[in-house]
Amino acid sequence: MQNKVHFYPIKTGHFGKIENIDDKAYCRAIFRCHIKAKKGKIDNRLFKINEDGYYTDLDIKRAEKLNYDIKLIKDEDPNILYWTKNESINGYHIFKNFVLYFFKLKHKGLVFAKNILKSLHGQLIRTNITTALFKNLDNIKVNGIVKSVIPSPNGVIIKYVKGDNYFAQPKFARIIPFMYSISRNTMSTKIEQVIDKIMYSHTDSFYSTVPLHNDKNNVAHKCVKYPIKIGNDLGNIKYLGCEKWQIISGRRLKIVS
């Protein structure tokens, strides 16, 4: 987040139509395109497919490195939303003081520091989606567009969009797609070298069949010496422990008690 090389858009972007993807022509951009493997299927441990066909310039670069086929969508709608450097700012200026200050407090054992760090993400992703519990099933009134209906022992839980359109509430919410891309691509790059050991990966975590410690003294976990830095400092991957798992429905995982 706080890296000087990571730029985030902070102003209104520009929609346009392009004939070819040039991810180096823009400071930040979101493209409409289809990405697929040239042979077989895309490895979802290394790259996340967007069903709606929206990918950041960072996703495009990662797909190119993985040698995936990228096809720009060309129809009546814009296929790019882009920002210039003057409309973006690097994470160093936005997040540095906030992250370093509360990370130091977290290291000192102050529980609230971690919660405040997590709240930054929560504030950035706030939307006009409301969640409500309806106990009386005969009198459900929703002023908006229903997104999901979930049965509950006390009635039904309904998620709906207030009004006619979905939108993000904070003006800095346009940062989020690029923040996620940076996290996914960083994780993908780290685990690519040990992909045969990886069962499942997510935006900022993964499950491995072996501990990936690089501490030669840690023999209790039968460490494998891969160049993945394990630790509690910023930029490190934190080791959370070892559990027994089984695979269900493809790569979905379930803990075995």
ABEGO torsion letter per residue (X at the ends): XABAABBBBABBBBBBBBABBBAAABABBBBBBBBBBABEBBBAAABBBBAAGBBBAAAAAAAAAAGBBBBBBBBABBABBBBBAAABBBAAAAAAAAAAAAAAAAAAGBAAAAAAAAAAAAAAABBABBBBBBABAABBBBBEBBABBBBBAAEBBBBBBBEABBBBABAAAAAAAAAAAAAAAAAAAAAAAAAAABABBBAABBBBABBABABAABAAAGBBBBBBBBEABBGBBBBAEBBBBBBBGEABBBBBX
